[in-house]
Structures are given as structure tokens and as C-alpha cells.
Amino acid sequence: MIRRPVDSEDPDRLYTVTGGRSRVDDTVFDLVTLILSESEPTPGMQSEHAKILRICARPTAVVEIAADLGLPVSIVRILLSDLHGTGRITARHPRLTASRTRLPDPDLLKQVLVGLQNL
């Protein structure tokens, strides 16, 4: 299989792949958002969607998915939006994941401890 440069991609094919859509909410899928498959490909599924599900068996960045598919990131974002909308993938931004791992406020922990001791 010979890979063509992205610049030579047929615009008609890209139009077909995305169902004519050209934009998606950029705040959901930036370049480093990690995508994880939540299901296996199903028969009759669009081939690009099936490939994404296979690629994302382990957390994979949006930019890596685009590189593996040989498609522009903007097109991959549209495809990811389709899969995310149907619950077939989850999206995690590395910065959001790290902020959730912070410990609760120490004063809150003290109040919980006092409450448990009063039981």
C-alpha cells in the first residue's frame, strides 16, 4: 500500500468520510487528548471509525490517530466526535486527568476524621 501525502488527499473523499461536515467543537479534541475505545468495531461500520477503535485499544493521542490514518487532524476530530457521541470512545485530556488526582483540602479531611470518630 502506497501512502500519499495529506496534501494530495481527494477533497471528495474527505467530504464523504465526514458526511459533509467541516467543523467540530475544538475544545473537546485537541492534539494531545487521549482517546480510548469503549467497544469493538461492528459489521457495517464506516471503515475509518473501525480503524480508530482498533488503534485506540490503548490510550492514543489525537495527533497519533491522524498520523496512523493518514488523515488531517480536522477530519479525525469529526470522526472522533461521531464515536464520542455514540459512546464508543472516551476522551481524556492529560491536564484534566492530573488535576483530578489532587488530594482534598486538609481541613475537609480533618472534618471527616472528626465525624468518623464521633460515630
N, CA, C and O atoms as a DFTB+ gen file, in Angstrom:
476 C
 N C O
     1  1       0.836      -1.170       0.000
     2  2       0.000       0.000       0.000
     3  2       0.884       1.237       0.000
     4  3       1.773       1.369       0.840
     5  1       0.646       2.125      -0.922
     6  2       1.424       3.351      -1.029
     7  2       0.661       4.467      -0.331
     8  3      -0.508       4.717      -0.626
     9  1       1.337       5.132       0.597
    10  2       0.718       6.244       1.315
    11  2       0.955       7.519       0.532
    12  3       2.073       7.809       0.106
    13  1      -0.107       8.268       0.351
    14  2       0.006       9.547      -0.339
    15  2       0.163      10.661       0.685
    16  3      -0.328      10.540       1.808
    17  1       0.841      11.747       0.316
    18  2       0.915      12.892       1.228
    19  2      -0.489      13.430       1.482
    20  3      -1.360      13.321       0.619
    21  1      -0.710      14.000       2.641
    22  2      -2.023      14.519       3.006
    23  2      -2.477      15.584       2.022
    24  3      -3.666      15.666       1.713
    25  1      -1.557      16.401       1.524
    26  2      -1.926      17.476       0.611
    27  2      -2.588      16.971      -0.656
    28  3      -3.363      17.702      -1.272
    29  1      -2.307      15.748      -1.060
    30  2      -2.886      15.221      -2.292
    31  2      -4.178      14.462      -2.036
    32  3      -4.715      13.842      -2.954
    33  1      -4.694      14.497      -0.804
    34  2      -5.926      13.789      -0.464
    35  2      -7.076      14.343      -1.305
    36  3      -7.193      15.554      -1.491
    37  1      -7.901      13.468      -1.795
    38  2      -9.031      13.835      -2.631
    39  2     -10.093      14.534      -1.778
    40  3     -10.619      13.929      -0.843
    41  1     -10.421      15.800      -2.081
    42  2     -11.412      16.510      -1.269
    43  2     -12.783      15.827      -1.263
    44  3     -13.504      15.884      -0.267
    45  1     -13.138      15.182      -2.376
    46  2     -14.420      14.476      -2.430
    47  2     -14.452      13.332      -1.428
    48  3     -15.479      13.095      -0.791
    49  1     -13.344      12.623      -1.281
    50  2     -13.283      11.519      -0.327
    51  2     -13.437      12.034       1.095
    52  3     -14.177      11.454       1.890
    53  1     -12.735      13.134       1.423
    54  2     -12.833      13.701       2.759
    55  2     -14.252      14.174       3.050
    56  3     -14.738      14.035       4.172
    57  1     -14.915      14.730       2.045
    58  2     -16.297      15.164       2.193
    59  2     -17.185      13.965       2.509
    60  3     -18.073      14.046       3.358
    61  1     -16.941      12.865       1.826
    62  2     -17.716      11.651       2.041
    63  2     -17.446      11.046       3.416
    64  3     -18.374      10.621       4.105
    65  1     -16.186      11.009       3.811
    66  2     -15.801      10.430       5.097
    67  2     -16.484      11.158       6.250
    68  3     -16.902      10.526       7.220
    69  1     -16.599      12.480       6.153
    70  2     -17.170      13.268       7.247
    71  2     -18.659      13.531       7.087
    72  3     -19.263      14.200       7.925
    73  1     -19.249      13.020       6.031
    74  2     -20.668      13.272       5.802
    75  2     -20.950      14.731       5.484
    76  3     -22.047      15.228       5.739
    77  1     -19.965      15.413       4.931
    78  2     -20.142      16.807       4.538
    79  2     -19.846      17.814       5.633
    80  3     -19.868      19.020       5.385
    81  1     -19.577      17.349       6.814
    82  2     -19.286      18.272       7.912
    83  2     -17.846      18.755       7.820
    84  3     -16.953      18.014       7.409
    85  1     -17.636      20.004       8.207
    86  2     -16.284      20.550       8.118
    87  2     -15.769      21.077       9.450
    88  3     -14.593      21.424       9.560
    89  1     -16.626      21.143      10.459
    90  2     -16.199      21.672      11.754
    91  2     -16.777      20.846      12.892
    92  3     -17.825      20.211      12.776
    93  1     -16.038      20.887      14.003
    94  2     -16.476      20.238      15.232
    95  2     -15.961      21.093      16.379
    96  3     -15.045      21.892      16.185
    97  1     -16.527      20.943      17.560
    98  2     -16.083      21.695      18.731
    99  2     -14.620      21.377      19.033
   100  3     -14.303      20.266      19.458
   101  1     -13.727      22.347      18.817
   102  2     -12.282      22.142      19.001
   103  2     -11.871      21.995      20.463
   104  3     -10.751      21.569      20.744
   105  1     -12.751      22.338      21.394
   106  2     -12.364      22.263      22.804
   107  2     -12.387      20.836      23.335
   108  3     -11.782      20.561      24.371
   109  1     -13.066      19.926      22.652
   110  2     -13.161      18.545      23.126
   111  2     -11.919      17.745      22.737
   112  3     -11.360      17.028      23.568
   113  1     -11.493      17.859      21.503
   114  2     -10.384      17.050      20.996
   115  2      -9.239      17.934      20.522
   116  3      -9.204      18.338      19.359
   117  1      -8.299      18.238      21.419
   118  2      -7.112      18.923      20.941
   119  2      -6.063      17.863      20.594
   120  3      -6.345      16.669      20.690
   121  1      -4.889      18.271      20.202
   122  2      -3.893      17.336      19.680
   123  2      -3.440      16.279      20.680
   124  3      -3.102      15.164      20.283
   125  1      -3.427      16.607      21.966
   126  2      -2.909      15.669      22.965
   127  2      -3.992      14.944      23.760
   128  3      -3.677      14.193      24.683
   129  1      -5.254      15.156      23.419
   130  2      -6.332      14.437      24.091
   131  2      -6.145      12.949      23.852
   132  3      -5.907      12.520      22.723
   133  1      -6.255      12.163      24.917
   134  2      -6.101      10.713      24.809
   135  2      -7.461      10.078      24.548
   136  3      -8.443      10.368      25.231
   137  1      -7.496       9.214      23.553
   138  2      -8.724       8.543      23.152
   139  2      -8.602       7.066      23.492
   140  3      -7.565       6.449      23.247
   141  1      -9.667       6.502      24.057
   142  2      -9.691       5.090      24.419
   143  2     -10.977       4.468      23.912
   144  3     -12.064       4.994      24.150
   145  1     -10.855       3.341      23.206
   146  2     -12.019       2.621      22.693
   147  2     -12.824       2.043      23.842
   148  3     -12.262       1.542      24.816
   149  1     -14.134       2.115      23.724
   150  2     -15.033       1.509      24.705
   151  2     -15.782       0.328      24.110
   152  3     -16.554      -0.333      24.805
   153  1     -15.559       0.058      22.823
   154  2     -16.225      -1.070      22.170
   155  2     -15.392      -1.538      20.982
   156  3     -14.448      -0.871      20.557
   157  1     -15.759      -2.675      20.473
   158  2     -15.109      -3.236      19.284
   159  2     -15.830      -2.729      18.035
   160  3     -16.997      -2.345      18.111
   161  1     -15.149      -2.723      16.890
   162  2     -15.833      -2.372      15.641
   163  2     -16.969      -3.356      15.350
   164  3     -16.886      -4.534      15.699
   165  1     -18.004      -2.870      14.723
   166  2     -19.150      -3.711      14.373
   167  2     -19.260      -3.830      12.865
   168  3     -18.811      -2.940      12.142
   169  1     -19.848      -4.912      12.378
   170  2     -20.034      -5.065      10.934
   171  2     -20.853      -3.903      10.364
   172  3     -21.838      -3.470      10.963
   173  1     -20.434      -3.414       9.213
   174  2     -21.137      -2.327       8.549
   175  2     -20.716      -0.942       9.002
   176  3     -21.192       0.060       8.469
   177  1     -19.831      -0.880       9.975
   178  2     -19.351       0.409      10.477
   179  2     -18.435       1.046       9.437
   180  3     -17.727       0.354       8.706
   181  1     -18.459       2.359       9.385
   182  2     -17.561       3.092       8.482
   183  2     -16.122       2.651       8.763
   184  3     -15.722       2.542       9.922
   185  1     -15.355       2.401       7.720
   186  2     -14.016       1.835       7.884
   187  2     -13.101       2.713       8.731
   188  3     -12.302       2.190       9.507
   189  1     -13.197       4.022       8.601
   190  2     -12.359       4.910       9.400
   191  2     -12.716       4.816      10.886
   192  3     -11.836       4.861      11.746
   193  1     -13.996       4.687      11.176
   194  2     -14.424       4.518      12.571
   195  2     -13.873       3.209      13.138
   196  3     -13.392       3.172      14.270
   197  1     -13.945       2.155      12.361
   198  2     -13.435       0.854      12.809
   199  2     -11.931       0.920      13.059
   200  3     -11.439       0.362      14.040
   201  1     -11.206       1.595      12.181
   202  2      -9.756       1.729      12.360
   203  2      -9.432       2.496      13.636
   204  3      -8.511       2.132      14.367
   205  1     -10.181       3.547      13.900
   206  2      -9.959       4.334      15.113
   207  2     -10.174       3.462      16.354
   208  3      -9.383       3.519      17.295
   209  1     -11.233       2.663      16.358
   210  2     -11.498       1.798      17.509
   211  2     -10.364       0.800      17.724
   212  3     -10.009       0.498      18.864
   213  1      -9.801       0.292      16.644
   214  2      -8.682      -0.646      16.775
   215  2      -7.417       0.064      17.270
   216  3      -6.712      -0.451      18.137
   217  1      -7.139       1.233      16.723
   218  2      -5.955       1.996      17.114
   219  2      -6.023       2.369      18.595
   220  3      -5.004       2.377      19.286
   221  1      -7.215       2.674      19.072
   222  2      -7.380       3.196      20.433
   223  2      -7.688       2.116      21.462
   224  3      -8.320       2.395      22.481
   225  1      -7.252       0.895      21.210
   226  2      -7.395      -0.153      22.224
   227  2      -6.630       0.257      23.481
   228  3      -7.006      -0.111      24.594
   229  1      -5.559       1.018      23.293
   230  2      -4.814       1.647      24.393
   231  2      -4.949       3.153      24.204
   232  3      -5.139       3.605      23.074
   233  1      -4.859       3.942      25.269
   234  2      -4.988       5.400      25.102
   235  2      -4.024       5.933      24.037
   236  3      -2.820       5.682      24.081
   237  1      -4.583       6.668      23.091
   238  2      -3.812       7.187      21.960
   239  2      -4.176       8.652      21.740
   240  3      -5.352       9.016      21.779
   241  1      -3.171       9.489      21.508
   242  2      -3.389      10.916      21.282
   243  2      -4.022      11.151      19.911
   244  3      -3.796      10.396      18.966
   245  1      -4.812      12.206      19.827
   246  2      -5.493      12.561      18.578
   247  2      -4.496      12.700      17.437
   248  3      -4.754      12.224      16.332
   249  1      -3.372      13.338      17.685
   250  2      -2.376      13.544      16.637
   251  2      -1.814      12.204      16.143
   252  3      -1.514      12.065      14.957
   253  1      -1.671      11.224      17.029
   254  2      -1.192       9.903      16.626
   255  2      -2.230       9.186      15.758
   256  3      -1.882       8.509      14.791
   257  1      -3.487       9.341      16.110
   258  2      -4.555       8.716      15.316
   259  2      -4.538       9.284      13.902
   260  3      -4.632       8.541      12.925
   261  1      -4.417      10.607      13.798
   262  2      -4.373      11.255      12.478
   263  2      -3.197      10.736      11.669
   264  3      -3.330      10.473      10.473
   265  1      -2.049      10.587      12.311
   266  2      -0.863      10.090      11.610
   267  2      -1.075       8.643      11.155
   268  3      -0.726       8.292      10.028
   269  1      -1.643       7.805      12.023
   270  2      -1.878       6.404      11.660
   271  2      -2.867       6.270      10.510
   272  3      -2.709       5.405       9.648
   273  1      -3.887       7.123      10.494
   274  2      -4.894       7.058       9.431
   275  2      -4.455       7.776       8.165
   276  3      -5.004       7.539       7.089
   277  1      -3.466       8.654       8.293
   278  2      -3.038       9.440       7.128
   279  2      -4.072      10.480       6.738
   280  3      -4.212      10.824       5.564
   281  1      -4.800      10.981       7.740
   282  2      -5.839      11.984       7.501
   283  2      -5.507      13.263       8.262
   284  3      -4.803      13.216       9.270
   285  1      -6.006      14.403       7.790
   286  2      -5.806      15.652       8.526
   287  2      -6.463      15.581       9.907
   288  3      -7.474      14.901      10.085
   289  1      -5.891      16.277      10.868
   290  2      -6.422      16.276      12.233
   291  2      -7.863      16.778      12.250
   292  3      -8.677      16.263      13.016
   293  1      -8.192      17.753      11.438
   294  2      -9.551      18.285      11.415
   295  2     -10.573      17.206      11.036
   296  3     -11.677      17.178      11.580
   297  1     -10.212      16.338      10.123
   298  2     -11.105      15.245       9.713
   299  2     -11.210      14.217      10.833
   300  3     -12.299      13.717      11.115
   301  1     -10.096      13.902      11.468
   302  2     -10.084      12.933      12.562
   303  2     -10.935      13.435      13.723
   304  3     -11.623      12.644      14.370
   305  1     -10.898      14.727      13.992
   306  2     -11.732      15.289      15.064
   307  2     -13.214      15.064      14.792
   308  3     -13.978      14.766      15.709
   309  1     -13.615      15.205      13.551
   310  2     -15.019      14.976      13.182
   311  2     -15.383      13.513      13.401
   312  3     -16.444      13.207      13.947
   313  1     -14.503      12.610      12.974
   314  2     -14.754      11.179      13.163
   315  2     -14.804      10.824      14.649
   316  3     -15.649      10.036      15.075
   317  1     -13.900      11.407      15.434
   318  2     -13.898      11.163      16.875
   319  2     -15.172      11.686      17.522
   320  3     -15.705      11.068      18.444
   321  1     -15.652      12.807      17.047
   322  2     -16.899      13.365      17.568
   323  2     -18.064      12.404      17.345
   324  3     -18.919      12.241      18.215
   325  1     -18.089      11.768      16.171
   326  2     -19.125      10.765      15.881
   327  2     -19.067       9.626      16.892
   328  3     -20.084       9.240      17.468
   329  1     -17.868       9.096      17.099
   330  2     -17.688       7.955      18.007
   331  2     -17.952       8.343      19.459
   332  3     -18.507       7.555      20.223
   333  1     -17.560       9.537      19.832
   334  2     -17.775      10.012      21.197
   335  2     -19.277      10.183      21.459
   336  3     -19.767       9.866      22.543
   337  1     -19.984      10.680      20.468
   338  2     -21.427      10.882      20.600
   339  2     -22.204       9.595      20.795
   340  3     -23.269       9.595      21.412
   341  1     -21.679       8.502      20.274
   342  2     -22.359       7.203      20.422
   343  2     -21.801       6.384      21.584
   344  3     -22.236       5.255      21.813
   345  1     -20.845       6.946      22.315
   346  2     -20.281       6.258      23.477
   347  2     -19.278       5.165      23.143
   348  3     -18.965       4.336      23.997
   349  1     -18.776       5.150      21.931
   350  2     -17.813       4.120      21.536
   351  2     -16.387       4.441      21.963
   352  3     -15.531       3.557      21.990
   353  1     -16.125       5.720      22.301
   354  2     -14.806       6.118      22.798
   355  2     -14.980       7.048      23.993
   356  3     -16.032       7.660      24.181
   357  1     -13.933       7.135      24.785
   358  2     -13.862       8.169      25.819
   359  2     -12.653       9.033      25.520
   360  3     -11.665       8.574      24.947
   361  1     -12.749      10.285      25.915
   362  2     -11.679      11.249      25.679
   363  2     -11.211      11.800      27.015
   364  3     -12.010      12.228      27.848
   365  1      -9.901      11.780      27.198
   366  2      -9.311      12.312      28.438
   367  2      -8.169      13.236      28.073
   368  3      -7.264      12.865      27.326
   369  1      -8.221      14.427      28.601
   370  2      -7.117      15.347      28.381
   371  2      -6.117      15.142      29.507
   372  3      -6.517      15.129      30.672
   373  1      -4.836      14.983      29.208
   374  2      -3.844      14.716      30.252
   375  2      -3.854      15.738      31.385
   376  3      -3.669      15.366      32.544
   377  1      -4.065      17.006      31.079
   378  2      -4.075      18.030      32.129
   379  2      -5.283      17.875      33.037
   380  3      -5.168      18.076      34.246
   381  1      -6.442      17.522      32.483
   382  2      -7.635      17.337      33.305
   383  2      -7.487      16.122      34.207
   384  3      -7.916      16.151      35.361
   385  1      -6.892      15.068      33.700
   386  2      -6.699      13.860      34.483
   387  2      -5.785      14.137      35.668
   388  3      -6.054      13.670      36.775
   389  1      -4.722      14.880      35.455
   390  2      -3.779      15.179      36.533
   391  2      -4.430      16.034      37.614
   392  3      -4.151      15.835      38.797
   393  1      -5.290      16.981      37.240
   394  2      -5.905      17.851      38.236
   395  2      -6.887      17.090      39.113
   396  3      -7.121      17.495      40.252
   397  1      -7.460      16.021      38.630
   398  2      -8.408      15.233      39.413
   399  2      -7.722      14.387      40.474
   400  3      -8.375      13.908      41.401
   401  1      -6.416      14.198      40.350
   402  2      -5.710      13.350      41.301
   403  2      -5.220      14.126      42.517
   404  3      -4.571      13.545      43.386
   405  1      -5.510      15.413      42.602
   406  2      -5.111      16.206      43.757
   407  2      -5.883      15.742      44.985
   408  3      -7.033      15.315      44.889
   409  1      -5.241      15.832      46.122
   410  2      -5.886      15.458      47.376
   411  2      -6.889      16.524      47.794
   412  3      -6.723      17.697      47.461
   413  1      -7.925      16.128      48.516
   414  2      -8.897      17.111      49.011
   415  2      -8.231      18.068      49.999
   416  3      -7.122      17.830      50.475
   417  1      -8.924      19.125      50.281
   418  2      -8.457      20.126      51.222
   419  2      -8.202      19.486      52.589
   420  3      -9.048      18.730      53.066
   421  1      -7.049      19.766      53.244
   422  2      -6.736      19.168      54.545
   423  2      -7.793      19.452      55.615
   424  3      -8.064      18.591      56.452
   425  1      -8.396      20.649      55.600
   426  2      -9.442      20.969      56.583
   427  2     -10.655      20.058      56.407
   428  3     -11.267      19.635      57.387
   429  1     -10.995      19.761      55.162
   430  2     -12.107      18.849      54.900
   431  2     -11.791      17.453      55.422
   432  3     -12.657      16.797      56.002
   433  1     -10.567      16.998      55.221
   434  2     -10.165      15.686      55.726
   435  2     -10.236      15.637      57.256
   436  3     -10.644      14.623      57.822
   437  1      -9.844      16.714      57.919
   438  2      -9.931      16.764      59.379
   439  2     -11.388      16.675      59.844
   440  3     -11.694      15.993      60.822
   441  1     -12.278      17.367      59.136
   442  2     -13.695      17.336      59.499
   443  2     -14.269      15.928      59.320
   444  3     -15.069      15.476      60.140
   445  1     -13.871      15.248      58.274
   446  2     -14.321      13.877      58.052
   447  2     -13.804      12.970      59.162
   448  3     -14.548      12.131      59.671
   449  1     -12.552      13.126      59.538
   450  2     -11.961      12.315      60.600
   451  2     -12.693      12.532      61.928
   452  3     -12.995      11.573      62.638
   453  1     -12.975      13.794      62.258
   454  2     -13.713      14.095      63.485
   455  2     -15.107      13.466      63.433
   456  3     -15.579      12.899      64.418
   457  1     -15.747      13.571      62.288
   458  2     -17.076      12.971      62.130
   459  2     -17.046      11.469      62.323
   460  3     -17.940      10.910      62.958
   461  1     -16.029      10.804      61.784
   462  2     -15.901       9.341      61.941
   463  2     -15.629       8.962      63.389
   464  3     -16.145       7.960      63.883
   465  1     -14.820       9.763      64.064
   466  2     -14.519       9.483      65.462
   467  2     -15.754       9.660      66.352
   468  3     -15.889       8.988      67.375
   469  1     -16.640      10.555      65.961
   470  2     -17.872      10.782      66.737
   471  2     -18.902       9.684      66.528
   472  3     -19.879       9.617      67.273
   473  1     -18.712       8.836      65.550
   474  2     -19.659       7.719      65.322
   475  2     -19.485       6.742      66.376
   476  3     -20.171       5.721      66.390
